[in-house]
Every structure is written in structure tokens, then in C-alpha cells.
Amino acid sequence: GIYNKENIFAEFAMQKTQAKKVKFLKEMRALKDTQPSLFRDLTISKKQFDNLIFEWEQKVPFAKMKADIKAREIAERRRD
């Protein structure tokens, strides 16, 4: 396949705005549908692309996930 982890990460890093990142992810998701052989060396599912698109479309990407992690870390510290 043409796309591997390094290529995807490098191209994603070149997208400087949140809107461009979403557009890139949507294009990759569409390619995964139409030309799955391009992603032969990459183990990412359509659902994972959908989840990334959903997060990057948020006003603050990954905010809920970061808050959940912080709350869990605080709870773990209190137990110690």
C-alpha cells in the first residue's frame, strides 16, 4: 500500500488548521472506502477514521478525553 503510519502522520502534521485536518481525515476515510489496497500496510479501521473525524470536528478536540484522563489520575492519586 501507499499509505503507512509514517506517511499518514507526516501528511496530517502538514495540515495547519483544524478544518484542514478534518478535510484530510475525511479524504483518507473516503479513500479507505474506494481504494482499500492503498491502506494495506496500515491497520486503521473506518470506525477509527470516523472517531478521529468526530473529535477533530469538535470546538476543542479531545477535550472530554483529556478531562476524563485527568479526573482518573486525580482519583488514583487520592487512593494512594
PDB file of N, CA, C and O in Angstrom:
ATOM      1  N   GLY A   1       0.816  -1.194   0.000  1.00  0.00           N
ATOM      2  CA  GLY A   1       0.000   0.000   0.000  1.00  0.00           C
ATOM      3  C   GLY A   1       0.858   1.255   0.000  1.00  0.00           C
ATOM      4  O   GLY A   1       2.020   1.226   0.405  1.00  0.00           O
ATOM      5  N   ILE A   2       0.297   2.318  -0.442  1.00  0.00           N
ATOM      6  CA  ILE A   2       0.999   3.601  -0.491  1.00  0.00           C
ATOM      7  C   ILE A   2       1.089   4.229   0.894  1.00  0.00           C
ATOM      8  O   ILE A   2       2.099   4.839   1.247  1.00  0.00           O
ATOM      9  N   TYR A   3       0.028   4.072   1.670  1.00  0.00           N
ATOM     10  CA  TYR A   3      -0.007   4.731   2.973  1.00  0.00           C
ATOM     11  C   TYR A   3       0.479   3.809   4.075  1.00  0.00           C
ATOM     12  O   TYR A   3       0.030   2.670   4.200  1.00  0.00           O
ATOM     13  N   ASN A   4       1.404   4.321   4.869  1.00  0.00           N
ATOM     14  CA  ASN A   4       1.807   3.648   6.093  1.00  0.00           C
ATOM     15  C   ASN A   4       1.681   4.671   7.224  1.00  0.00           C
ATOM     16  O   ASN A   4       1.345   5.832   6.992  1.00  0.00           O
ATOM     17  N   LYS A   5       1.947   4.230   8.415  1.00  0.00           N
ATOM     18  CA  LYS A   5       1.766   5.091   9.589  1.00  0.00           C
ATOM     19  C   LYS A   5       2.568   6.391   9.475  1.00  0.00           C
ATOM     20  O   LYS A   5       2.057   7.471   9.769  1.00  0.00           O
ATOM     21  N   GLU A   6       3.813   6.277   9.051  1.00  0.00           N
ATOM     22  CA  GLU A   6       4.679   7.455   8.963  1.00  0.00           C
ATOM     23  C   GLU A   6       4.154   8.457   7.937  1.00  0.00           C
ATOM     24  O   GLU A   6       4.149   9.662   8.191  1.00  0.00           O
ATOM     25  N   ASN A   7       3.711   7.961   6.777  1.00  0.00           N
ATOM     26  CA  ASN A   7       3.177   8.848   5.733  1.00  0.00           C
ATOM     27  C   ASN A   7       1.933   9.587   6.217  1.00  0.00           C
ATOM     28  O   ASN A   7       1.806  10.798   6.040  1.00  0.00           O
ATOM     29  N   ILE A   8       1.026   8.842   6.827  1.00  0.00           N
ATOM     30  CA  ILE A   8      -0.222   9.444   7.316  1.00  0.00           C
ATOM     31  C   ILE A   8       0.092  10.506   8.368  1.00  0.00           C
ATOM     32  O   ILE A   8      -0.437  11.616   8.302  1.00  0.00           O
ATOM     33  N   PHE A   9       0.953  10.176   9.341  1.00  0.00           N
ATOM     34  CA  PHE A   9       1.297  11.131  10.394  1.00  0.00           C
ATOM     35  C   PHE A   9       1.958  12.376   9.808  1.00  0.00           C
ATOM     36  O   PHE A   9       1.655  13.496  10.221  1.00  0.00           O
ATOM     37  N   ALA A  10       2.857  12.182   8.847  1.00  0.00           N
ATOM     38  CA  ALA A  10       3.557  13.319   8.238  1.00  0.00           C
ATOM     39  C   ALA A  10       2.578  14.222   7.487  1.00  0.00           C
ATOM     40  O   ALA A  10       2.631  15.444   7.619  1.00  0.00           O
ATOM     41  N   GLU A  11       1.692  13.621   6.703  1.00  0.00           N
ATOM     42  CA  GLU A  11       0.716  14.424   5.961  1.00  0.00           C
ATOM     43  C   GLU A  11      -0.244  15.134   6.907  1.00  0.00           C
ATOM     44  O   GLU A  11      -0.608  16.288   6.678  1.00  0.00           O
ATOM     45  N   PHE A  12      -0.657  14.442   7.975  1.00  0.00           N
ATOM     46  CA  PHE A  12      -1.563  15.048   8.950  1.00  0.00           C
ATOM     47  C   PHE A  12      -0.885  16.239   9.630  1.00  0.00           C
ATOM     48  O   PHE A  12      -1.518  17.271   9.850  1.00  0.00           O
ATOM     49  N   ALA A  13       0.382  16.101   9.957  1.00  0.00           N
ATOM     50  CA  ALA A  13       1.129  17.179  10.616  1.00  0.00           C
ATOM     51  C   ALA A  13       1.251  18.406   9.721  1.00  0.00           C
ATOM     52  O   ALA A  13       1.373  19.525  10.220  1.00  0.00           O
ATOM     53  N   MET A  14       1.222  18.210   8.411  1.00  0.00           N
ATOM     54  CA  MET A  14       1.320  19.339   7.478  1.00  0.00           C
ATOM     55  C   MET A  14       0.032  20.161   7.428  1.00  0.00           C
ATOM     56  O   MET A  14       0.041  21.304   6.970  1.00  0.00           O
ATOM     57  N   GLN A  15      -1.062  19.585   7.893  1.00  0.00           N
ATOM     58  CA  GLN A  15      -2.342  20.300   7.893  1.00  0.00           C
ATOM     59  C   GLN A  15      -2.331  21.258   9.086  1.00  0.00           C
ATOM     60  O   GLN A  15      -2.362  20.817  10.236  1.00  0.00           O
ATOM     61  N   LYS A  16      -2.287  22.549   8.820  1.00  0.00           N
ATOM     62  CA  LYS A  16      -2.051  23.525   9.887  1.00  0.00           C
ATOM     63  C   LYS A  16      -3.304  23.979  10.625  1.00  0.00           C
ATOM     64  O   LYS A  16      -3.201  24.455  11.756  1.00  0.00           O
ATOM     65  N   THR A  17      -4.483  23.848  10.023  1.00  0.00           N
ATOM     66  CA  THR A  17      -5.698  24.281  10.711  1.00  0.00           C
ATOM     67  C   THR A  17      -6.557  23.070  11.046  1.00  0.00           C
ATOM     68  O   THR A  17      -6.421  22.000  10.453  1.00  0.00           O
ATOM     69  N   GLN A  18      -7.428  23.270  11.996  1.00  0.00           N
ATOM     70  CA  GLN A  18      -8.336  22.198  12.388  1.00  0.00           C
ATOM     71  C   GLN A  18      -9.221  21.792  11.210  1.00  0.00           C
ATOM     72  O   GLN A  18      -9.471  20.603  11.009  1.00  0.00           O
ATOM     73  N   ALA A  19      -9.695  22.757  10.434  1.00  0.00           N
ATOM     74  CA  ALA A  19     -10.546  22.462   9.275  1.00  0.00           C
ATOM     75  C   ALA A  19      -9.790  21.626   8.240  1.00  0.00           C
ATOM     76  O   ALA A  19     -10.359  20.717   7.635  1.00  0.00           O
ATOM     77  N   LYS A  20      -8.517  21.935   8.040  1.00  0.00           N
ATOM     78  CA  LYS A  20      -7.717  21.166   7.080  1.00  0.00           C
ATOM     79  C   LYS A  20      -7.464  19.748   7.581  1.00  0.00           C
ATOM     80  O   LYS A  20      -7.419  18.804   6.793  1.00  0.00           O
ATOM     81  N   LYS A  21      -7.299  19.603   8.903  1.00  0.00           N
ATOM     82  CA  LYS A  21      -7.111  18.273   9.478  1.00  0.00           C
ATOM     83  C   LYS A  21      -8.365  17.427   9.263  1.00  0.00           C
ATOM     84  O   LYS A  21      -8.274  16.255   8.899  1.00  0.00           O
ATOM     85  N   VAL A  22      -9.540  18.030   9.491  1.00  0.00           N
ATOM     86  CA  VAL A  22     -10.807  17.319   9.287  1.00  0.00           C
ATOM     87  C   VAL A  22     -10.954  16.928   7.821  1.00  0.00           C
ATOM     88  O   VAL A  22     -11.330  15.797   7.512  1.00  0.00           O
ATOM     89  N   LYS A  23     -10.659  17.854   6.926  1.00  0.00           N
ATOM     90  CA  LYS A  23     -10.753  17.580   5.484  1.00  0.00           C
ATOM     91  C   LYS A  23      -9.827  16.424   5.106  1.00  0.00           C
ATOM     92  O   LYS A  23     -10.228  15.524   4.369  1.00  0.00           O
ATOM     93  N   PHE A  24      -8.604  16.445   5.604  1.00  0.00           N
ATOM     94  CA  PHE A  24      -7.642  15.381   5.323  1.00  0.00           C
ATOM     95  C   PHE A  24      -8.166  14.035   5.815  1.00  0.00           C
ATOM     96  O   PHE A  24      -8.111  13.041   5.092  1.00  0.00           O
ATOM     97  N   LEU A  25      -8.678  14.006   7.055  1.00  0.00           N
ATOM     98  CA  LEU A  25      -9.199  12.754   7.607  1.00  0.00           C
ATOM     99  C   LEU A  25     -10.383  12.238   6.797  1.00  0.00           C
ATOM    100  O   LEU A  25     -10.508  11.034   6.572  1.00  0.00           O
ATOM    101  N   LYS A  26     -11.249  13.148   6.359  1.00  0.00           N
ATOM    102  CA  LYS A  26     -12.395  12.737   5.543  1.00  0.00           C
ATOM    103  C   LYS A  26     -11.936  12.180   4.199  1.00  0.00           C
ATOM    104  O   LYS A  26     -12.512  11.217   3.693  1.00  0.00           O
ATOM    105  N   GLU A  27     -10.906  12.781   3.624  1.00  0.00           N
ATOM    106  CA  GLU A  27     -10.358  12.275   2.360  1.00  0.00           C
ATOM    107  C   GLU A  27      -9.755  10.883   2.552  1.00  0.00           C
ATOM    108  O   GLU A  27      -9.938  10.004   1.710  1.00  0.00           O
ATOM    109  N   MET A  28      -9.043  10.686   3.650  1.00  0.00           N
ATOM    110  CA  MET A  28      -8.459   9.373   3.928  1.00  0.00           C
ATOM    111  C   MET A  28      -9.553   8.332   4.155  1.00  0.00           C
ATOM    112  O   MET A  28      -9.436   7.189   3.711  1.00  0.00           O
ATOM    113  N   ARG A  29     -10.613   8.735   4.847  1.00  0.00           N
ATOM    114  CA  ARG A  29     -11.753   7.826   5.096  1.00  0.00           C
ATOM    115  C   ARG A  29     -12.392   7.427   3.770  1.00  0.00           C
ATOM    116  O   ARG A  29     -12.710   6.256   3.562  1.00  0.00           O
ATOM    117  N   ALA A  30     -12.580   8.394   2.871  1.00  0.00           N
ATOM    118  CA  ALA A  30     -13.170   8.110   1.562  1.00  0.00           C
ATOM    119  C   ALA A  30     -12.256   7.185   0.752  1.00  0.00           C
ATOM    120  O   ALA A  30     -12.734   6.264   0.088  1.00  0.00           O
ATOM    121  N   LEU A  31     -10.958   7.426   0.806  1.00  0.00           N
ATOM    122  CA  LEU A  31     -10.005   6.556   0.104  1.00  0.00           C
ATOM    123  C   LEU A  31     -10.040   5.136   0.657  1.00  0.00           C
ATOM    124  O   LEU A  31      -9.931   4.167  -0.094  1.00  0.00           O
ATOM    125  N   LYS A  32     -10.192   5.021   1.967  1.00  0.00           N
ATOM    126  CA  LYS A  32     -10.274   3.695   2.600  1.00  0.00           C
ATOM    127  C   LYS A  32     -11.475   2.935   2.048  1.00  0.00           C
ATOM    128  O   LYS A  32     -11.419   1.717   1.879  1.00  0.00           O
ATOM    129  N   ASP A  33     -12.567   3.656   1.764  1.00  0.00           N
ATOM    130  CA  ASP A  33     -13.762   3.041   1.173  1.00  0.00           C
ATOM    131  C   ASP A  33     -13.529   2.636  -0.275  1.00  0.00           C
ATOM    132  O   ASP A  33     -13.841   1.513  -0.673  1.00  0.00           O
ATOM    133  N   THR A  34     -12.978   3.557  -1.058  1.00  0.00           N
ATOM    134  CA  THR A  34     -12.894   3.344  -2.502  1.00  0.00           C
ATOM    135  C   THR A  34     -11.655   2.565  -2.939  1.00  0.00           C
ATOM    136  O   THR A  34     -11.699   1.836  -3.930  1.00  0.00           O
ATOM    137  N   GLN A  35     -10.551   2.717  -2.204  1.00  0.00           N
ATOM    138  CA  GLN A  35      -9.301   2.045  -2.589  1.00  0.00           C
ATOM    139  C   GLN A  35      -8.604   1.452  -1.360  1.00  0.00           C
ATOM    140  O   GLN A  35      -7.525   1.907  -0.981  1.00  0.00           O
ATOM    141  N   PRO A  36      -9.211   0.450  -0.744  1.00  0.00           N
ATOM    142  CA  PRO A  36      -8.638  -0.106   0.492  1.00  0.00           C
ATOM    143  C   PRO A  36      -7.224  -0.658   0.324  1.00  0.00           C
ATOM    144  O   PRO A  36      -6.483  -0.764   1.302  1.00  0.00           O
ATOM    145  N   SER A  37      -6.846  -1.008  -0.894  1.00  0.00           N
ATOM    146  CA  SER A  37      -5.499  -1.557  -1.110  1.00  0.00           C
ATOM    147  C   SER A  37      -4.404  -0.536  -0.791  1.00  0.00           C
ATOM    148  O   SER A  37      -3.273  -0.918  -0.487  1.00  0.00           O
ATOM    149  N   LEU A  38      -4.731   0.755  -0.857  1.00  0.00           N
ATOM    150  CA  LEU A  38      -3.745   1.793  -0.517  1.00  0.00           C
ATOM    151  C   LEU A  38      -3.360   1.742   0.958  1.00  0.00           C
ATOM    152  O   LEU A  38      -2.292   2.214   1.347  1.00  0.00           O
ATOM    153  N   PHE A  39      -4.241   1.166   1.773  1.00  0.00           N
ATOM    154  CA  PHE A  39      -4.035   1.127   3.223  1.00  0.00           C
ATOM    155  C   PHE A  39      -3.658  -0.275   3.701  1.00  0.00           C
ATOM    156  O   PHE A  39      -3.813  -0.598   4.878  1.00  0.00           O
ATOM    157  N   ARG A  40      -3.171  -1.091   2.792  1.00  0.00           N
ATOM    158  CA  ARG A  40      -2.846  -2.482   3.099  1.00  0.00           C
ATOM    159  C   ARG A  40      -1.873  -2.587   4.278  1.00  0.00           C
ATOM    160  O   ARG A  40      -2.007  -3.493   5.101  1.00  0.00           O
ATOM    161  N   ASP A  41      -0.911  -1.692   4.371  1.00  0.00           N
ATOM    162  CA  ASP A  41       0.105  -1.760   5.426  1.00  0.00           C
ATOM    163  C   ASP A  41      -0.284  -0.986   6.688  1.00  0.00           C
ATOM    164  O   ASP A  41       0.527  -0.845   7.603  1.00  0.00           O
ATOM    165  N   LEU A  42      -1.494  -0.497   6.738  1.00  0.00           N
ATOM    166  CA  LEU A  42      -1.939   0.334   7.854  1.00  0.00           C
ATOM    167  C   LEU A  42      -3.156  -0.313   8.505  1.00  0.00           C
ATOM    168  O   LEU A  42      -4.145  -0.603   7.831  1.00  0.00           O
ATOM    169  N   THR A  43      -3.083  -0.534   9.801  1.00  0.00           N
ATOM    170  CA  THR A  43      -4.202  -1.167  10.488  1.00  0.00           C
ATOM    171  C   THR A  43      -5.056  -0.100  11.153  1.00  0.00           C
ATOM    172  O   THR A  43      -5.007   0.077  12.370  1.00  0.00           O
ATOM    173  N   ILE A  44      -5.835   0.608  10.350  1.00  0.00           N
ATOM    174  CA  ILE A  44      -6.794   1.576  10.875  1.00  0.00           C
ATOM    175  C   ILE A  44      -8.137   1.276  10.224  1.00  0.00           C
ATOM    176  O   ILE A  44      -8.229   1.099   9.010  1.00  0.00           O
ATOM    177  N   SER A  45      -9.162   1.222  11.043  1.00  0.00           N
ATOM    178  CA  SER A  45     -10.487   0.883  10.536  1.00  0.00           C
ATOM    179  C   SER A  45     -11.242   2.146  10.129  1.00  0.00           C
ATOM    180  O   SER A  45     -10.854   3.263  10.471  1.00  0.00           O
ATOM    181  N   LYS A  46     -12.318   1.937   9.398  1.00  0.00           N
ATOM    182  CA  LYS A  46     -13.180   3.057   9.011  1.00  0.00           C
ATOM    183  C   LYS A  46     -13.762   3.711  10.262  1.00  0.00           C
ATOM    184  O   LYS A  46     -13.902   4.932  10.326  1.00  0.00           O
ATOM    185  N   LYS A  47     -14.101   2.889  11.255  1.00  0.00           N
ATOM    186  CA  LYS A  47     -14.653   3.402  12.512  1.00  0.00           C
ATOM    187  C   LYS A  47     -13.627   4.295  13.222  1.00  0.00           C
ATOM    188  O   LYS A  47     -13.995   5.318  13.800  1.00  0.00           O
ATOM    189  N   GLN A  48     -12.364   3.921  13.182  1.00  0.00           N
ATOM    190  CA  GLN A  48     -11.327   4.745  13.805  1.00  0.00           C
ATOM    191  C   GLN A  48     -11.187   6.079  13.077  1.00  0.00           C
ATOM    192  O   GLN A  48     -10.999   7.117  13.710  1.00  0.00           O
ATOM    193  N   PHE A  49     -11.277   6.052  11.742  1.00  0.00           N
ATOM    194  CA  PHE A  49     -11.285   7.312  10.992  1.00  0.00           C
ATOM    195  C   PHE A  49     -12.486   8.154  11.412  1.00  0.00           C
ATOM    196  O   PHE A  49     -12.361   9.359  11.628  1.00  0.00           O
ATOM    197  N   ASP A  50     -13.660   7.511  11.526  1.00  0.00           N
ATOM    198  CA  ASP A  50     -14.872   8.230  11.927  1.00  0.00           C
ATOM    199  C   ASP A  50     -14.703   8.865  13.304  1.00  0.00           C
ATOM    200  O   ASP A  50     -15.112  10.007  13.518  1.00  0.00           O
ATOM    201  N   ASN A  51     -14.103   8.128  14.234  1.00  0.00           N
ATOM    202  CA  ASN A  51     -13.878   8.659  15.584  1.00  0.00           C
ATOM    203  C   ASN A  51     -12.924   9.853  15.561  1.00  0.00           C
ATOM    204  O   ASN A  51     -13.150  10.842  16.258  1.00  0.00           O
ATOM    205  N   LEU A  52     -11.865   9.762  14.766  1.00  0.00           N
ATOM    206  CA  LEU A  52     -10.927  10.886  14.643  1.00  0.00           C
ATOM    207  C   LEU A  52     -11.603  12.107  14.029  1.00  0.00           C
ATOM    208  O   LEU A  52     -11.403  13.233  14.485  1.00  0.00           O
ATOM    209  N   ILE A  53     -12.403  11.876  12.995  1.00  0.00           N
ATOM    210  CA  ILE A  53     -13.127  12.980  12.354  1.00  0.00           C
ATOM    211  C   ILE A  53     -14.055  13.641  13.362  1.00  0.00           C
ATOM    212  O   ILE A  53     -14.112  14.867  13.450  1.00  0.00           O
ATOM    213  N   PHE A  54     -14.781  12.829  14.123  1.00  0.00           N
ATOM    214  CA  PHE A  54     -15.694  13.372  15.136  1.00  0.00           C
ATOM    215  C   PHE A  54     -14.938  14.243  16.137  1.00  0.00           C
ATOM    216  O   PHE A  54     -15.371  15.354  16.441  1.00  0.00           O
ATOM    217  N   GLU A  55     -13.821  13.751  16.645  1.00  0.00           N
ATOM    218  CA  GLU A  55     -13.054  14.516  17.634  1.00  0.00           C
ATOM    219  C   GLU A  55     -12.506  15.812  17.052  1.00  0.00           C
ATOM    220  O   GLU A  55     -12.592  16.859  17.693  1.00  0.00           O
ATOM    221  N   TRP A  56     -11.947  15.757  15.851  1.00  0.00           N
ATOM    222  CA  TRP A  56     -11.350  16.954  15.255  1.00  0.00           C
ATOM    223  C   TRP A  56     -12.396  17.967  14.813  1.00  0.00           C
ATOM    224  O   TRP A  56     -12.068  19.131  14.586  1.00  0.00           O
ATOM    225  N   GLU A  57     -13.666  17.537  14.686  1.00  0.00           N
ATOM    226  CA  GLU A  57     -14.732  18.483  14.341  1.00  0.00           C
ATOM    227  C   GLU A  57     -15.223  19.254  15.564  1.00  0.00           C
ATOM    228  O   GLU A  57     -15.943  20.242  15.419  1.00  0.00           O
ATOM    229  N   GLN A  58     -14.845  18.819  16.762  1.00  0.00           N
ATOM    230  CA  GLN A  58     -15.257  19.496  17.986  1.00  0.00           C
ATOM    231  C   GLN A  58     -14.523  20.830  18.111  1.00  0.00           C
ATOM    232  O   GLN A  58     -13.449  21.026  17.542  1.00  0.00           O
ATOM    233  N   LYS A  59     -15.132  21.740  18.871  1.00  0.00           N
ATOM    234  CA  LYS A  59     -14.506  23.051  19.076  1.00  0.00           C
ATOM    235  C   LYS A  59     -13.120  22.892  19.705  1.00  0.00           C
ATOM    236  O   LYS A  59     -12.157  23.535  19.287  1.00  0.00           O
ATOM    237  N   VAL A  60     -13.038  22.028  20.712  1.00  0.00           N
ATOM    238  CA  VAL A  60     -11.757  21.709  21.348  1.00  0.00           C
ATOM    239  C   VAL A  60     -11.559  20.196  21.216  1.00  0.00           C
ATOM    240  O   VAL A  60     -12.120  19.430  21.999  1.00  0.00           O
ATOM    241  N   PRO A  61     -10.772  19.764  20.239  1.00  0.00           N
ATOM    242  CA  PRO A  61     -10.591  18.329  20.020  1.00  0.00           C
ATOM    243  C   PRO A  61     -10.044  17.608  21.250  1.00  0.00           C
ATOM    244  O   PRO A  61      -9.131  18.097  21.915  1.00  0.00           O
ATOM    245  N   PHE A  62     -10.602  16.466  21.535  1.00  0.00           N
ATOM    246  CA  PHE A  62     -10.169  15.573  22.609  1.00  0.00           C
ATOM    247  C   PHE A  62     -10.338  16.175  24.007  1.00  0.00           C
ATOM    248  O   PHE A  62      -9.732  15.675  24.955  1.00  0.00           O
ATOM    249  N   ALA A  63     -11.128  17.213  24.162  1.00  0.00           N
ATOM    250  CA  ALA A  63     -11.299  17.861  25.470  1.00  0.00           C
ATOM    251  C   ALA A  63     -11.909  16.901  26.484  1.00  0.00           C
ATOM    252  O   ALA A  63     -11.432  16.812  27.615  1.00  0.00           O
ATOM    253  N   LYS A  64     -12.957  16.183  26.091  1.00  0.00           N
ATOM    254  CA  LYS A  64     -13.610  15.252  27.016  1.00  0.00           C
ATOM    255  C   LYS A  64     -12.649  14.141  27.419  1.00  0.00           C
ATOM    256  O   LYS A  64     -12.571  13.782  28.594  1.00  0.00           O
ATOM    257  N   MET A  65     -11.925  13.602  26.459  1.00  0.00           N
ATOM    258  CA  MET A  65     -10.979  12.528  26.752  1.00  0.00           C
ATOM    259  C   MET A  65      -9.902  13.014  27.723  1.00  0.00           C
ATOM    260  O   MET A  65      -9.565  12.311  28.676  1.00  0.00           O
ATOM    261  N   LYS A  66      -9.363  14.207  27.488  1.00  0.00           N
ATOM    262  CA  LYS A  66      -8.331  14.758  28.371  1.00  0.00           C
ATOM    263  C   LYS A  66      -8.888  14.990  29.774  1.00  0.00           C
ATOM    264  O   LYS A  66      -8.206  14.730  30.766  1.00  0.00           O
ATOM    265  N   ALA A  67     -10.131  15.481  29.858  1.00  0.00           N
ATOM    266  CA  ALA A  67     -10.755  15.713  31.163  1.00  0.00           C
ATOM    267  C   ALA A  67     -10.967  14.393  31.898  1.00  0.00           C
ATOM    268  O   ALA A  67     -10.745  14.312  33.106  1.00  0.00           O
ATOM    269  N   ASP A  68     -11.396  13.360  31.175  1.00  0.00           N
ATOM    270  CA  ASP A  68     -11.596  12.043  31.785  1.00  0.00           C
ATOM    271  C   ASP A  68     -10.282  11.477  32.314  1.00  0.00           C
ATOM    272  O   ASP A  68     -10.243  10.911  33.407  1.00  0.00           O
ATOM    273  N   ILE A  69      -9.220  11.626  31.552  1.00  0.00           N
ATOM    274  CA  ILE A  69      -7.907  11.125  31.978  1.00  0.00           C
ATOM    275  C   ILE A  69      -7.440  11.871  33.223  1.00  0.00           C
ATOM    276  O   ILE A  69      -6.936  11.264  34.167  1.00  0.00           O
ATOM    277  N   LYS A  70      -7.610  13.185  33.217  1.00  0.00           N
ATOM    278  CA  LYS A  70      -7.192  13.989  34.371  1.00  0.00           C
ATOM    279  C   LYS A  70      -7.979  13.594  35.620  1.00  0.00           C
ATOM    280  O   LYS A  70      -7.405  13.465  36.702  1.00  0.00           O
ATOM    281  N   ALA A  71      -9.292  13.401  35.472  1.00  0.00           N
ATOM    282  CA  ALA A  71     -10.123  13.008  36.610  1.00  0.00           C
ATOM    283  C   ALA A  71      -9.691  11.641  37.146  1.00  0.00           C
ATOM    284  O   ALA A  71      -9.641  11.431  38.358  1.00  0.00           O
ATOM    285  N   ARG A  72      -9.383  10.722  36.243  1.00  0.00           N
ATOM    286  CA  ARG A  72      -8.946   9.388  36.655  1.00  0.00           C
ATOM    287  C   ARG A  72      -7.606   9.468  37.382  1.00  0.00           C
ATOM    288  O   ARG A  72      -7.404   8.781  38.383  1.00  0.00           O
ATOM    289  N   GLU A  73      -6.688  10.300  36.885  1.00  0.00           N
ATOM    290  CA  GLU A  73      -5.382  10.446  37.538  1.00  0.00           C
ATOM    291  C   GLU A  73      -5.531  11.046  38.933  1.00  0.00           C
ATOM    292  O   GLU A  73      -4.850  10.627  39.869  1.00  0.00           O
ATOM    293  N   ILE A  74      -6.415  12.019  39.070  1.00  0.00           N
ATOM    294  CA  ILE A  74      -6.654  12.632  40.382  1.00  0.00           C
ATOM    295  C   ILE A  74      -7.230  11.600  41.342  1.00  0.00           C
ATOM    296  O   ILE A  74      -6.818  11.520  42.499  1.00  0.00           O
ATOM    297  N   ALA A  75      -8.189  10.808  40.855  1.00  0.00           N
ATOM    298  CA  ALA A  75      -8.789   9.768  41.692  1.00  0.00           C
ATOM    299  C   ALA A  75      -7.746   8.738  42.115  1.00  0.00           C
ATOM    300  O   ALA A  75      -7.767   8.270  43.253  1.00  0.00           O
ATOM    301  N   GLU A  76      -6.843   8.383  41.218  1.00  0.00           N
ATOM    302  CA  GLU A  76      -5.785   7.421  41.549  1.00  0.00           C
ATOM    303  C   GLU A  76      -4.832   7.991  42.591  1.00  0.00           C
ATOM    304  O   GLU A  76      -4.391   7.272  43.487  1.00  0.00           O
ATOM    305  N   ARG A  77      -4.513   9.271  42.479  1.00  0.00           N
ATOM    306  CA  ARG A  77      -3.618   9.906  43.458  1.00  0.00           C
ATOM    307  C   ARG A  77      -4.258   9.933  44.843  1.00  0.00           C
ATOM    308  O   ARG A  77      -3.574   9.759  45.852  1.00  0.00           O
ATOM    309  N   ARG A  78      -5.559  10.150  44.887  1.00  0.00           N
ATOM    310  CA  ARG A  78      -6.260  10.197  46.177  1.00  0.00           C
ATOM    311  C   ARG A  78      -6.250   8.833  46.856  1.00  0.00           C
ATOM    312  O   ARG A  78      -6.194   8.741  48.082  1.00  0.00           O
ATOM    313  N   ARG A  79      -6.304   7.769  46.045  1.00  0.00           N
ATOM    314  CA  ARG A  79      -6.289   6.419  46.609  1.00  0.00           C
ATOM    315  C   ARG A  79      -4.920   6.064  47.167  1.00  0.00           C
ATOM    316  O   ARG A  79      -4.818   5.256  48.090  1.00  0.00           O
ATOM    317  N   ASP A  80      -3.880   6.650  46.624  1.00  0.00           N
ATOM    318  CA  ASP A  80      -2.508   6.302  47.050  1.00  0.00           C
ATOM    319  C   ASP A  80      -2.137   6.914  48.351  1.00  0.00           C
ATOM    320  O   ASP A  80      -1.022   6.711  48.833  1.00  0.00           O
TER     321      ASP A  80
END
